[in-house]
Amino acid sequence: MTQPSFATHEVFNQSPPFEDVDLFAVDRPLVEAVKANGGAKAERELSEFGKHWGSAAMADRGRAANENTPKLRSFDAKGNRRDQVEFHPAYHELMAHSAHAGVHNSTWTAEGKPAGDAAEVIRAAKFYIAAQVETGHLCPITMTRASVAALAMQPDLLARVMPVLSTRSYDPTFAPWWDKRGMTLGMGMTEKQGGTDVRANMTRAVRDGVAYRITGHKWFMSAPMCDAFLVLAQADEGLTCFFMPRFAPDGSVNAIQFQRLKDKLGNRSNASSEVEFVGAYAQAVGEAGKGIRTIIQMVQLTRQDCAIASTGLMRSGLAHALHHARHRSVFQKHLADQPLMQAVLSDMALHVEASVALVMRLCRAFDRTPHDAAEAAYMRLLTPAIKYWTCKSAPAFLYEAMECLGGNGYVEDGILARHYRESPVNAIWEGSGNVMCLDVLRALSREPEAAMAVLQSLAAETKGLPGAGEAAAFIGKTFRRADGERVARLAVEKLALLAAAAALNGVSPRHAELFAATRLAANHASMYGAVELESGDVRALLERALP
């Protein structure tokens, strides 16, 4: 008897994978923001990078690196302490591709000086694209890049490290850094009793000839497979920054003992550890007792990358949502043609467009800081404000993107669930929201005239935009209040929104007007799509977001 055939698994009305695309060329807001901030000459290079990272092969590496998480191997087969972290090959491939493109070092010369021109903008575009594919591996990438700023406080050490750090090679072998083709650096600041309050650190550094021996712990030390770490410890002179390599000068494994790897909500491809130092060898970096001043040079750059990565995650969420909506039919029309979905997607596109313009403008300030005092003041005041706004925006934004896909967005088969789990970390790492607000207040108190000059410049750049004048006046008034800390979050958010409107005005004046009208002239609704945009503006925003 012939069995009936049931075609129950025919797949239709599903969007194809968003893969094998040029993640640079299909992102018109990015292309224009890079150009507006001096990076036009790199368009071909960035397009090649965008095609490579937009490939199905790179997407699969991102998936595999997160499904096969790192493992701690404390001992070798003979019982010798090794404290190695084992990764899936896909993770190493991601690291190698980022290193080959210079994402870990292209903002520096071979001597460790700022590369200048538009190096920060161009590198940021790559970082933003890579974050759309796999964000966890970017932790050691960003710390390696940022470490040079701190090492510059110790020129003799920088001169020895740069010949290895400045190569575009990734070398995962467990060996002394001076014997390797390339190297990565991590950072260890926080302890279980202090967290953000690093002055409460108890780790001790005792002089041993020209070097130090460090004993203590770090509650969070990310990327423990790095070849060396910048750590804070208490020396006789006070809290000091130290360079701690995985291997001591005699070639022995340094006394860095990883107690466990953290079981994190997201960022799962990247290892984060709890560690003890048992007389670990280290060298001082910068002036003794001035460890915070030294390591903050590194932290400024890692905060910049937190903002870039969060913006990249939101961009990826938007792209996947819009791609899906254009292929999925419901009630006899594509989702992308439904008025309610258009309202949601266009409002999301406006948010991403402003965020992209803002982080690229920030990177231009980093490029120009060494020779432009006004840009340096912009960088110091706006870095914490921009990190605050972009990073805290990402989780809610990515939830909305997931909802655009419905159940397909919620399952781990797609990338959006991973993006959603990844998104909170950038707001937590390198200073939480309250710390960012305090840092804005600190910048205002330390250099009030320069800070107010930045605010006046933003007011001039947004002149005529809806609500911009009132926002600038509110920010200035609030920051002069004696109880400014109590309302700092509101003022810092307004500052970031004003800066975003100014940055977007230099890229797309019409969309800057829409952004100001919906974010400055009125309080933006807590849900995306609860704004009224003209149909022509809706079409333009969505076409720019994804042709």
N, C-alpha and C positions, 0 to 999 in steps of 0.2 A: 504494500500500500504506500503510495507516494505521500510524503509529509507535506503539509502546506508551507509555503515560504512567506515569512513575515519580514519585510524590510523595515525593522524597527530601529535600525541604527544608521539610517541615512542622515547625514549631517547637512543641514541647510539653515539659512537665516542666522549664520554665525559669522563674525568678523574674522578675516584671515589674520595670521600673526603680524604684529607690527614689527617687522624685521626686514633686514636687507634694505635699509633706507639710509640716506645721508642725514645724520642727526644735526648737522650744521645747516645744510642748504634748505631743509624743510622748516627751519625755525627762523622765519624772517625777522621777528623781534631781536633774536640773538645776532643775526647777520648785521642788522642796522645798528645795534648797540655797540658791537665790536668796532664797526666803522666809525661811529660817532666819537669813540674814545681812543682813536689812533691806531687801530689794529687792522685797517683795510688791507695792508700789504700781505697779511697772513691768510687771506681768504682761501687760497688754493690749499695751503697746508692744513687749514682747519676743515676743509671739505674732505680731504683725504682721511683725516682723523675721524670725521663724522661718519664716513662710509665704513671705515673699519670697525668702529665701536657700534655702529648700527647694524652690523651683520648678525645673522642667525648664530654664527659660531661664537661670537662674543656673548650673546644673550645666553647661550647654553653654558658657557663658562661661569657666568654670574650665577645661574641656577645651581650648578654643581658645587660651586664653592660654598654656597649657603646651605645646601642639603648635607654636605659632608664637612662638618665643623671641625675646628682644630682640636688636637689631643695633646695633653701634656705627657711627656716621657721623662720622668724625674731621674731614672737610672738606666744605665745600659745593661746588657745581658750579664755582665760580670759583677754588677752591683755598684759600679762607679757612678757618682752623682754627675748628671749631665744637664738636667733642666732644659731640655729641648722641647720645642713645640712642633708637632707634625701637622702638615697641611695637605689637603688634596691637591693634585697637580693643577687643577683649574685655577686655584688661588695663585700659584706661582706664575701661571701663564698671564693672569691679569696684572700681577706686579710687573712682569717683564714687559708687557705692552705699554703700561704707563711709564715705566722707566725709559723705554726706548724713545718715547715721545717727549721726554724731558719734563714730565709733569712734576717730578720730584726735585728738579734743580734748575730749570731753564730761566728763572728770574735772577740767577747769579752768574757772574763770570767765573772762569776757571780759578780765579784768585779769591772768590768769595765776596766780590763787590756787586752792588746792584747792577743788573744788566742794562737798565734804562730803556729808553724808547717806549715801546708798548709791551714790554715783556710780561708785565703782570696781567694786562688785559688778555693777551693771546693765551697765556698759560691758564688763566681763569676760564676761558671758553672751553679749553680741553677738559679741565677739571669738572666743569658743569656738564659736559657731554658724558664723561665717564661715570659721573654720579647717577645718570639715568639708567645705566646698565648694571653697575655693581658698586655700592658705596663703601662696603666694609674695608676693602683693601686700600682705600684712599686714606685711612687713618695713618699707617706708616708713611705713605707718600707725602701727606701734608706735614707730618712732624719732621721728616727728613728735610724737606724744603725750608721749614721754619727754623730749624736748629741752627742754620748758618747765621741768622741774625744774632743769636745768643753767643755762638762761638766767636763771632767778630769781636766780642769783648775780651778775648784771649788770643791775640794775633798769632802767637807762636804755635798754638794748638790748631788754629784754623789753617795755617799754612801746611801742617802735616796731614790734616784730614781731607782738604779739598781735592788733592789729586785722585783720591778714591771716590769721594762723594760727587765730583763733577762729571764722572763718566755717565754714559747712558746705558750702562749695563746693570742687569739685576743678577746678583750672585747669592743664591740661598744657602750655600754651603756653610756648615758650622765650623768656622775658622777665624783666626784673628783678623780684624778689619784691615790691617796693613798688608795682608797677603791676598786680598780679594780684588775682583774686577770692579766691584761696585759695593756700596754699603747703604744701610738705612739706619736712622736714629729715632729713638723714642724718648719719652719723657715720663718722669715720676715725681709728682708733687704731693698728692693728697694722702693723708693718713686717716685711720679710722676715727681718731679722736678729734680731728680738725676739719677735714673736708676742705671747703673753700678757705677757711682760716688757716692758711699755710704757716702763719707765724706761730701756730700752736704745735708745729712739727717737733717730734721728739727724737728723730733719727740723728745720731751723733757722728761727727767726723773728727778723727784724731790724726794729727800730723804724723807722717811716717817718711822722714827724709824730705824730698821735694814733693812727695805725693801725700795721700791721705788714706786712712782705713775707715770705712763707714759701717756702722752697725745700727740696725733699726728695721723699719718696715715701710711699705707703701700699700695702702688699701686698694688703690687702683693704679696699675701701671699698664698702659695699653701697649699693644704690639710687642710682646716680650721676646719675639724672635729677632728683634733688631740687633745690630752689631754693637751699639753703644746707646747710652741713655744720658740725658741731662736730668739730674736729680737735685733736690734741695735737702740740705742737712745742716744741723747746727754745729758750726765750728766755734772756736774760742771767741772769734770776733762777732759771732751771730750767724743768722741764717745765710748760707752761702750756696752758690750753684756749683755743681760738680759734673765732670764728664766721666762716666762709669762704663768702661768697655766690657763686653762679654768675656774677653780673655785678658789676663794680666800680662804685663810686658814680657815675662819669661815664657809665655805661650800656654800657661796653665789656665784651666777654666776658672773664671773669676767667681768669688763667693757670693753669687746671686742665686738665691734659692726660691723658686716659684712654688708657692704653697698650693695654689689651685688656679684654674681658669674660671672666670666669672660666667655664670649662666645668665645671659642677658636676654632682654625682650627681643631686641633686634641686633643689628651689627654682628651677625652670627659668624660670618666668614672671617672676621677679625678676632684674634685672641686678645682678651684683657685679663690681667693677672693680679693676684694678691702675692706680694713678694716680701722676702726677708733678706736683709744684707747681713752677712756674718763676717765682718771684717773685710768687706769688698774693697778692692783697689779702685781709687778714683783720683782725678786731677781737678784742682780748682779752676773754675771759669769765671773771669771777671774779678772784681774787688771783693775780698773777704768781708762778710757781713752785709753784702749788698746783693744777695741772691735773688730777691724779688725783682729788683731793678734789672738784673741780668736776664732772667728767664722771661720777663714780660716782653722783651724784644721778640721772643719766639711766640708768645701767646697772642700778640697782636695779629700775627700771620695765621695762626691756627683759627682764630676767631673769624678772620676774613674767609677762610675756607669753609667754616661752618655755614656761613651765610650763602656762599656759592653752592655748596652741596644741597642745602635745603631748597634753594631755588631750582636746582637741577631736578630734584625729586618731584617738586610741584610741576615742573615742565613735563616730565615724563608722565605723571598722572593725567595732565591735561591732554597730552598727545594720544595716550591710550584710550581715554574717554571719548575724544573726538573721533578717532579712527573707528572705534566700535560703533558710535552713534551713526556714522555715515554708512555702515554696512548692515546694521540691524533694523529690521522693519517691525513695526508694531501699529496696529489699527490702520493698516493699509498705507502707511507712510514710513519712510526712514525716520529713525529717532532724531537725527540731526535736522529734520524738517518740521518737527513738532515745536510749536511756539514756546512751550514751557522748557523743553530741553535746550532750545536756542538761548533762552534767557539765562539758564544756568551756565552753559558752556561759554557764552560770550563774557559773562561776568567773571568767570574763572580765568578766561584768556586775558582779560584786562588786568587782573591781579598779577598774573605771571609776567605780562609784558612790562608792567611797572617794576616788578622785582628784578627782572633781567637788566633793565636799564639802570636800576639803582646799584646793583652789585658791580656792574661794569664801570659805572662812574666811580665807585669806591676804589676799584682796581686802578683806574687812571690816577687817582690821588696817591696811591701807593707808588706808582711809577714816577710821579713828579715830586714826591715828598723830599728827596735829597736836595733839590735845588729850588723849591718853591714853598715859602713859609705858609702861604694861604692854603695850599694843598695839604701841607703837613697838619695844619690845624683842622681841616676838614677830616682827614684820616683819623686823628685822635678823638674828635668829638663824635663822628658818625659811625666808626667801626662798631662800638658797643650798641648803638641805637639800631643799626642795620641788622646786626646779629639778632638782637631782641625781636624785631618785627618779622624778619624772614623765617627765623627758626621756629618761632611760636606760631606762625601762620601755617606751617607745613602739615601738622597732623590733621587739623580740621579740613584743610584743602584736600588731602589725600583720601580722607573718608568720603568726601563728596565725589571724588573721581571714582572710587570704588562703587558708589551707589549708581553712577551712570552706567556701569556694566552689570548692575544687579548681582545675582548670585555668582556669576563668573568673576566678578571683581573680588569676592570675599574668599574664594578658595585659593589654596597655595599653588595650584597649577599655573596661575598667572603671576605677573610681577607686582601687581598693585598691593597684594597682601604683604609682600616683603617690604615694599616701599613704606607702607603704613607703619609696620613694626620698626622700620629704620628711622622714621621721621622724628620721634621725640629726642633722639640722642644729641642732636646738634644744639638744642636749646639747653640741655643739661651739661654737656661737656664744655670745657673752657669758659665756664662762668654761666650760672643760671640766670633767669630773667631778672631777678632782683639785683644780682651782682652787676649785670649790664647797666641797669638804671643807676646804681651807685657809681659806676665808672663814668657815666655821662655827667653826673653831678660833680664828680671829682675833677673831670676835665674843665668844667665850668669854673670851679673854685680855683684851680691852679692857673688858668690863663683866661680870665673872664673877657678881656678885650678881644682876644683872638676868637674865642667861642662866639661872642656876639657878632663879630665880623662875618663868621660863617653863616649865622642866622640871617644877617642882613643880606648876604649874597643869595641865600636861598629865597628870601622874600623878593629880591630883584628878579631872579630867574623864573619865578612863578607869578610875577605881576600880571594881573588880569585874569588869572585862572580862578574859577569859582571857589570861594572860601579860603583862598591861600593867604590873603592879607590878615584875615581874622585868626587863622591858625598860627601864623608867625607871631602875631601880637599875644595870643594866648601862651605860646611857648615861652616867649621872653618874659612875660609877667609871672608865669608859674615858676620859672627857674630863679627868679629874684625873690621869691617868697621865703620867709624864714623857715616855714615848715615844708619846704620843697620836696623832701624825701617822701612825705605822706602821699603826695599826688604825683610822684615821679613817673609811675607807669603810664599814666595818661599823657603826660607831657612828652615822654620819650617816644611813645607811639605816634603822637602828632608830629614830632620831629622827623621820624622815619617816613611818615606819609608825605610830609612837605618835601623832604629830600627826594622821595620817589617821584613826586609830581615834577620837581625841577629836572631830575635826570631824564624822565620820559619826555619832557618838553623839548629837550635837545635831540630827541630821536623821532618822535611822532607827536607834533603839537595837538592834533585832533584828539588823540587818545589820552594825552596829558589832560586835556579839558574834560574828557569823560571821567578820568580817574579822580580829578579834583572835585568834580560835581558830585560824585558818588561816595567819596571818602573824606573830603575836607569840608565841602559846603553842607553836607549832611552826614549823620552817623550811618555808616554802612550797616545794613541789616546783618543779623548774625548768620543768615543762610545765604548762600550764593544763589543768584537768580532773582532776589527780591529787590531788584532795581529796574527802572524802566529805561531802556536804550532804544533808539530809533532803529528800524529794521536795516537801514543802510549801514549803520555803525555795527550792528550785530554781524552782518555779512562780512564786513571788512575785518573785524577782529578775528573771526573764525578762519577766514582765508589767510590772514597773516600767521595765525597760529599753526596751521597745517594746510598747505595748498591742496 
